[in-house]
Each structure stands twice: as C-alpha cells, then as structure tokens.
Amino acid sequence: MWKVYKWNGKYIQGDFISQHSTEKAALGKAKKKINYSRATKSKLPTFKARGETVIWLDKEDGTPIGMIIKKTRKKKGDAMASTE
C-alpha cells in the first residue's frame, strides 16, 4: 500500500494523509492535499534493503514538504542479509 505523509513543521513523515493501492492514486491525492511541484523517487540502497519505495515531494525551491512510502514484504525464499 502507498501511504501519503505531509510535513507537520517538525517531521517530513509527520501527518498521515491517506493510503492507496496504486502509485498514481497516491500522487493524485498528494497533489490535491500537499500541492507539491516535484516528485522524486528515491534510489538509495538503504530503502531498497528495507523493502521500501520512497517518493519525496518538494516545493519549487527544493524544500521537502511530504513523502509517499510503499513497504513491500520479502518473498519466501529470498536471501537474507548477512550479519557477518
């Protein structure tokens, strides 16, 4: 599920706005509620390792004002990360 969060003055992932089954629906709701000008999908390996897809929502000047997160479960049989 895609979850939309809005900056609350202290945290970017501060106020929960809504939950959607598609990325397009989540972006549409964020456009109405947050009115962002740029959406950037994160390609950081730390998010991928945790099974998360993150879309950062920014103002025109690049100030972050929200985010959309999708957490995915690990499939049975996937290799686990080594702790060595």
C-alpha positions in Angstrom: 0.0 0.0 0.0 1.2 3.5 -0.8 0.9 5.9 2.2 1.0 9.7 1.8 2.5 11.8 4.5 2.7 15.6 4.9 5.3 17.7 6.7 4.0 18.9 10.1 6.5 21.5 10.9 8.9 19.1 12.6 9.0 15.8 10.6 8.6 15.2 6.9 6.8 12.0 7.6 4.6 13.9 10.1 0.9 13.9 9.3 -0.7 10.8 7.7 -2.9 11.9 4.8 -4.1 8.8 3.0 -3.5 5.2 1.9 -3.8 4.0 -1.7 -3.3 0.8 -3.7 -1.7 2.5 -6.7 1.2 4.9 -7.1 -0.9 7.1 -9.4 -3.7 7.4 -6.9 -1.3 8.4 -4.1 0.4 11.0 -6.3 -3.1 12.4 -7.2 -4.1 12.7 -3.6 -0.8 14.3 -2.6 -1.2 16.9 -5.4 -4.6 17.9 -4.1 -3.6 18.0 -0.4 0.1 19.0 -0.4 0.3 20.8 -3.8 3.9 19.8 -4.5 5.8 20.8 -7.6 8.4 18.0 -7.8 8.2 14.3 -7.0 11.5 12.3 -6.9 11.6 8.6 -6.5 14.5 7.6 -4.2 17.1 5.2 -5.4 19.0 4.8 -2.2 20.1 1.2 -1.4 19.1 1.6 2.3 15.4 1.9 1.3 15.6 -1.0 -1.1 17.3 -3.1 1.6 14.4 -2.4 3.9 11.9 -3.2 1.2 10.7 0.4 0.8 9.9 2.6 -2.2 10.0 6.3 -1.3 8.8 9.3 -3.3 9.9 12.7 -2.0 7.6 15.6 -2.6 9.2 19.0 -2.9 8.3 22.7 -3.4 9.7 24.6 -6.4 12.7 25.7 -4.4 13.5 22.1 -3.4 12.2 22.2 0.1 10.7 18.8 1.1 7.1 19.1 2.1 6.0 15.4 2.1 6.6 11.9 1.1 4.9 8.7 -0.2 6.1 5.4 1.1 5.4 1.8 -0.1 6.6 -1.0 2.1 7.0 -4.4 0.4 7.3 -7.7 2.1 10.2 -10.1 1.5 9.1 -13.1 -0.5 9.6 -16.5 0.9 13.0 -17.9 -0.3 14.7 -14.5 -0.7 18.2 -14.4 0.5 18.6 -12.7 3.9 21.3 -10.1 4.6 24.4 -11.4 6.2 25.3 -10.1 9.7 28.9 -11.1 9.5 
